Amino acid sequence: MRIKTCTKCGAANVPAQTWCGCGTKLPDQAIQDPAVRCPQCLSTQIAAGQKGFGAGKAVAGAVLLGPLGLLGGLVGSGKIKLTCLKCGHVFLPGA
């Protein structure tokens, strides 16, 4: 993720920002940040886990296809999801 780091307080800021919340002018160039960050609040406090069985998909599949449609709840169940511990935003890796 590309970010601008404040030279005064060290806060991470999105590239579109020109001023930090502390009132310091941000550098013109954004740098590539190797840390995994929440796309919403830029926090690095991230937890990873696997998606589970989707009850909503299973019900929709059962309505459309009968008992065999219950297997629709397993679609995507092996994917990894990331959760921001600061703001609660849930997102997929690479998003």
PyMOL CGO cylinders between C-alpha atoms (Angstrom):
from pymol import cmd
from pymol.cgo import CYLINDER

trace = [
    CYLINDER, 0.00, 0.00, 0.00, 1.31, 3.45, -0.83, 0.3, 1, 1, 1, 1, 1, 1,
    CYLINDER, 1.31, 3.45, -0.83, 1.27, 5.93, 2.07, 0.3, 1, 1, 1, 1, 1, 1,
    CYLINDER, 1.27, 5.93, 2.07, 2.67, 9.27, 3.16, 0.3, 1, 1, 1, 1, 1, 1,
    CYLINDER, 2.67, 9.27, 3.16, 4.27, 9.21, 6.60, 0.3, 1, 1, 1, 1, 1, 1,
    CYLINDER, 4.27, 9.21, 6.60, 4.22, 12.40, 8.67, 0.3, 1, 1, 1, 1, 1, 1,
    CYLINDER, 4.22, 12.40, 8.67, 7.73, 13.58, 9.52, 0.3, 1, 1, 1, 1, 1, 1,
    CYLINDER, 7.73, 13.58, 9.52, 6.55, 15.12, 12.80, 0.3, 1, 1, 1, 1, 1, 1,
    CYLINDER, 6.55, 15.12, 12.80, 4.17, 12.58, 14.40, 0.3, 1, 1, 1, 1, 1, 1,
    CYLINDER, 4.17, 12.58, 14.40, 4.85, 9.49, 12.25, 0.3, 1, 1, 1, 1, 1, 1,
    CYLINDER, 4.85, 9.49, 12.25, 1.17, 8.96, 11.35, 0.3, 1, 1, 1, 1, 1, 1,
    CYLINDER, 1.17, 8.96, 11.35, 0.29, 7.08, 8.16, 0.3, 1, 1, 1, 1, 1, 1,
    CYLINDER, 0.29, 7.08, 8.16, -1.74, 9.10, 5.66, 0.3, 1, 1, 1, 1, 1, 1,
    CYLINDER, -1.74, 9.10, 5.66, -3.31, 8.24, 2.29, 0.3, 1, 1, 1, 1, 1, 1,
    CYLINDER, -3.31, 8.24, 2.29, -1.44, 9.60, -0.77, 0.3, 1, 1, 1, 1, 1, 1,
    CYLINDER, -1.44, 9.60, -0.77, -4.21, 12.09, -1.62, 0.3, 1, 1, 1, 1, 1, 1,
    CYLINDER, -4.21, 12.09, -1.62, -3.69, 13.98, 1.66, 0.3, 1, 1, 1, 1, 1, 1,
    CYLINDER, -3.69, 13.98, 1.66, -1.38, 17.00, 1.65, 0.3, 1, 1, 1, 1, 1, 1,
    CYLINDER, -1.38, 17.00, 1.65, -1.60, 17.81, 5.37, 0.3, 1, 1, 1, 1, 1, 1,
    CYLINDER, -1.60, 17.81, 5.37, -1.43, 15.49, 8.39, 0.3, 1, 1, 1, 1, 1, 1,
    CYLINDER, -1.43, 15.49, 8.39, -4.00, 15.71, 11.19, 0.3, 1, 1, 1, 1, 1, 1,
    CYLINDER, -4.00, 15.71, 11.19, -1.27, 17.21, 13.41, 0.3, 1, 1, 1, 1, 1, 1,
    CYLINDER, -1.27, 17.21, 13.41, -0.94, 20.18, 11.01, 0.3, 1, 1, 1, 1, 1, 1,
    CYLINDER, -0.94, 20.18, 11.01, 2.33, 19.16, 9.32, 0.3, 1, 1, 1, 1, 1, 1,
    CYLINDER, 2.33, 19.16, 9.32, 2.70, 19.38, 5.53, 0.3, 1, 1, 1, 1, 1, 1,
    CYLINDER, 2.70, 19.38, 5.53, 3.21, 15.88, 4.11, 0.3, 1, 1, 1, 1, 1, 1,
    CYLINDER, 3.21, 15.88, 4.11, 5.99, 15.01, 1.64, 0.3, 1, 1, 1, 1, 1, 1,
    CYLINDER, 5.99, 15.01, 1.64, 5.07, 15.09, -2.05, 0.3, 1, 1, 1, 1, 1, 1,
    CYLINDER, 5.07, 15.09, -2.05, 6.01, 11.46, -2.70, 0.3, 1, 1, 1, 1, 1, 1,
    CYLINDER, 6.01, 11.46, -2.70, 4.14, 8.49, -1.26, 0.3, 1, 1, 1, 1, 1, 1,
    CYLINDER, 4.14, 8.49, -1.26, 6.33, 5.52, -0.34, 0.3, 1, 1, 1, 1, 1, 1,
    CYLINDER, 6.33, 5.52, -0.34, 5.61, 1.80, -0.69, 0.3, 1, 1, 1, 1, 1, 1,
    CYLINDER, 5.61, 1.80, -0.69, 4.78, 0.52, 2.79, 0.3, 1, 1, 1, 1, 1, 1,
    CYLINDER, 4.78, 0.52, 2.79, 5.47, -3.20, 3.39, 0.3, 1, 1, 1, 1, 1, 1,
    CYLINDER, 5.47, -3.20, 3.39, 3.10, -3.41, 6.37, 0.3, 1, 1, 1, 1, 1, 1,
    CYLINDER, 3.10, -3.41, 6.37, -0.43, -4.80, 5.98, 0.3, 1, 1, 1, 1, 1, 1,
    CYLINDER, -0.43, -4.80, 5.98, -2.81, -1.93, 6.70, 0.3, 1, 1, 1, 1, 1, 1,
    CYLINDER, -2.81, -1.93, 6.70, -6.57, -1.54, 6.93, 0.3, 1, 1, 1, 1, 1, 1,
    CYLINDER, -6.57, -1.54, 6.93, -7.78, 0.19, 3.75, 0.3, 1, 1, 1, 1, 1, 1,
    CYLINDER, -7.78, 0.19, 3.75, -10.25, 2.23, 5.82, 0.3, 1, 1, 1, 1, 1, 1,
    CYLINDER, -10.25, 2.23, 5.82, -8.27, 3.57, 8.81, 0.3, 1, 1, 1, 1, 1, 1,
    CYLINDER, -8.27, 3.57, 8.81, -4.66, 2.58, 7.83, 0.3, 1, 1, 1, 1, 1, 1,
    CYLINDER, -4.66, 2.58, 7.83, -4.14, 0.69, 11.12, 0.3, 1, 1, 1, 1, 1, 1,
    CYLINDER, -4.14, 0.69, 11.12, -1.60, -2.14, 11.21, 0.3, 1, 1, 1, 1, 1, 1,
    CYLINDER, -1.60, -2.14, 11.21, -3.56, -4.01, 13.91, 0.3, 1, 1, 1, 1, 1, 1,
    CYLINDER, -3.56, -4.01, 13.91, -4.90, -6.78, 11.67, 0.3, 1, 1, 1, 1, 1, 1,
    CYLINDER, -4.90, -6.78, 11.67, -6.19, -10.26, 12.55, 0.3, 1, 1, 1, 1, 1, 1,
    CYLINDER, -6.19, -10.26, 12.55, -6.45, -13.05, 9.96, 0.3, 1, 1, 1, 1, 1, 1,
    CYLINDER, -6.45, -13.05, 9.96, -8.95, -15.90, 9.92, 0.3, 1, 1, 1, 1, 1, 1,
    CYLINDER, -8.95, -15.90, 9.92, -10.81, -18.24, 7.58, 0.3, 1, 1, 1, 1, 1, 1,
    CYLINDER, -10.81, -18.24, 7.58, -14.30, -17.57, 6.34, 0.3, 1, 1, 1, 1, 1, 1,
    CYLINDER, -14.30, -17.57, 6.34, -16.80, -20.12, 7.57, 0.3, 1, 1, 1, 1, 1, 1,
    CYLINDER, -16.80, -20.12, 7.57, -20.00, -21.68, 6.25, 0.3, 1, 1, 1, 1, 1, 1,
    CYLINDER, -20.00, -21.68, 6.25, -22.29, -19.01, 4.73, 0.3, 1, 1, 1, 1, 1, 1,
    CYLINDER, -22.29, -19.01, 4.73, -25.81, -19.57, 6.05, 0.3, 1, 1, 1, 1, 1, 1,
    CYLINDER, -25.81, -19.57, 6.05, -27.25, -16.93, 3.72, 0.3, 1, 1, 1, 1, 1, 1,
    CYLINDER, -27.25, -16.93, 3.72, -25.79, -18.64, 0.65, 0.3, 1, 1, 1, 1, 1, 1,
    CYLINDER, -25.79, -18.64, 0.65, -27.05, -22.01, 1.89, 0.3, 1, 1, 1, 1, 1, 1,
    CYLINDER, -27.05, -22.01, 1.89, -30.62, -20.73, 2.33, 0.3, 1, 1, 1, 1, 1, 1,
    CYLINDER, -30.62, -20.73, 2.33, -30.59, -19.06, -1.09, 0.3, 1, 1, 1, 1, 1, 1,
    CYLINDER, -30.59, -19.06, -1.09, -29.25, -22.25, -2.67, 0.3, 1, 1, 1, 1, 1, 1,
    CYLINDER, -29.25, -22.25, -2.67, -31.87, -24.36, -0.92, 0.3, 1, 1, 1, 1, 1, 1,
    CYLINDER, -31.87, -24.36, -0.92, -34.68, -22.11, -2.17, 0.3, 1, 1, 1, 1, 1, 1,
    CYLINDER, -34.68, -22.11, -2.17, -33.36, -22.22, -5.74, 0.3, 1, 1, 1, 1, 1, 1,
    CYLINDER, -33.36, -22.22, -5.74, -32.09, -25.80, -5.98, 0.3, 1, 1, 1, 1, 1, 1,
    CYLINDER, -32.09, -25.80, -5.98, -33.61, -27.72, -3.07, 0.3, 1, 1, 1, 1, 1, 1,
    CYLINDER, -33.61, -27.72, -3.07, -31.50, -29.75, -0.62, 0.3, 1, 1, 1, 1, 1, 1,
    CYLINDER, -31.50, -29.75, -0.62, -28.52, -29.86, -2.99, 0.3, 1, 1, 1, 1, 1, 1,
    CYLINDER, -28.52, -29.86, -2.99, -28.42, -26.06, -2.87, 0.3, 1, 1, 1, 1, 1, 1,
    CYLINDER, -28.42, -26.06, -2.87, -27.36, -26.19, 0.80, 0.3, 1, 1, 1, 1, 1, 1,
    CYLINDER, -27.36, -26.19, 0.80, -23.84, -26.86, -0.48, 0.3, 1, 1, 1, 1, 1, 1,
    CYLINDER, -23.84, -26.86, -0.48, -23.84, -23.25, -1.70, 0.3, 1, 1, 1, 1, 1, 1,
    CYLINDER, -23.84, -23.25, -1.70, -22.99, -22.25, 1.87, 0.3, 1, 1, 1, 1, 1, 1,
    CYLINDER, -22.99, -22.25, 1.87, -19.56, -23.79, 1.41, 0.3, 1, 1, 1, 1, 1, 1,
    CYLINDER, -19.56, -23.79, 1.41, -18.66, -21.47, -1.50, 0.3, 1, 1, 1, 1, 1, 1,
    CYLINDER, -18.66, -21.47, -1.50, -15.72, -19.32, -0.41, 0.3, 1, 1, 1, 1, 1, 1,
    CYLINDER, -15.72, -19.32, -0.41, -15.45, -20.98, 2.99, 0.3, 1, 1, 1, 1, 1, 1,
    CYLINDER, -15.45, -20.98, 2.99, -11.71, -21.64, 2.64, 0.3, 1, 1, 1, 1, 1, 1,
    CYLINDER, -11.71, -21.64, 2.64, -10.76, -18.04, 1.86, 0.3, 1, 1, 1, 1, 1, 1,
    CYLINDER, -10.76, -18.04, 1.86, -8.74, -15.94, 4.30, 0.3, 1, 1, 1, 1, 1, 1,
    CYLINDER, -8.74, -15.94, 4.30, -10.38, -12.77, 5.62, 0.3, 1, 1, 1, 1, 1, 1,
    CYLINDER, -10.38, -12.77, 5.62, -8.61, -9.94, 7.43, 0.3, 1, 1, 1, 1, 1, 1,
    CYLINDER, -8.61, -9.94, 7.43, -10.24, -7.95, 10.23, 0.3, 1, 1, 1, 1, 1, 1,
    CYLINDER, -10.24, -7.95, 10.23, -9.00, -4.59, 11.48, 0.3, 1, 1, 1, 1, 1, 1,
    CYLINDER, -9.00, -4.59, 11.48, -8.83, -4.64, 15.27, 0.3, 1, 1, 1, 1, 1, 1,
    CYLINDER, -8.83, -4.64, 15.27, -9.12, -0.84, 15.43, 0.3, 1, 1, 1, 1, 1, 1,
    CYLINDER, -9.12, -0.84, 15.43, -12.21, -0.12, 13.29, 0.3, 1, 1, 1, 1, 1, 1,
    CYLINDER, -12.21, -0.12, 13.29, -13.65, -3.62, 12.68, 0.3, 1, 1, 1, 1, 1, 1,
    CYLINDER, -13.65, -3.62, 12.68, -13.47, -3.39, 8.86, 0.3, 1, 1, 1, 1, 1, 1,
    CYLINDER, -13.47, -3.39, 8.86, -13.38, -6.87, 7.24, 0.3, 1, 1, 1, 1, 1, 1,
    CYLINDER, -13.38, -6.87, 7.24, -11.53, -7.23, 3.93, 0.3, 1, 1, 1, 1, 1, 1,
    CYLINDER, -11.53, -7.23, 3.93, -9.77, -9.81, 1.76, 0.3, 1, 1, 1, 1, 1, 1,
    CYLINDER, -9.77, -9.81, 1.76, -5.97, -9.88, 1.27, 0.3, 1, 1, 1, 1, 1, 1,
    CYLINDER, -5.97, -9.88, 1.27, -4.88, -7.78, -1.68, 0.3, 1, 1, 1, 1, 1, 1,
    CYLINDER, -4.88, -7.78, -1.68, -7.95, -5.54, -1.48, 0.3, 1, 1, 1, 1, 1, 1,
]
cmd.load_cgo(trace, "trace")
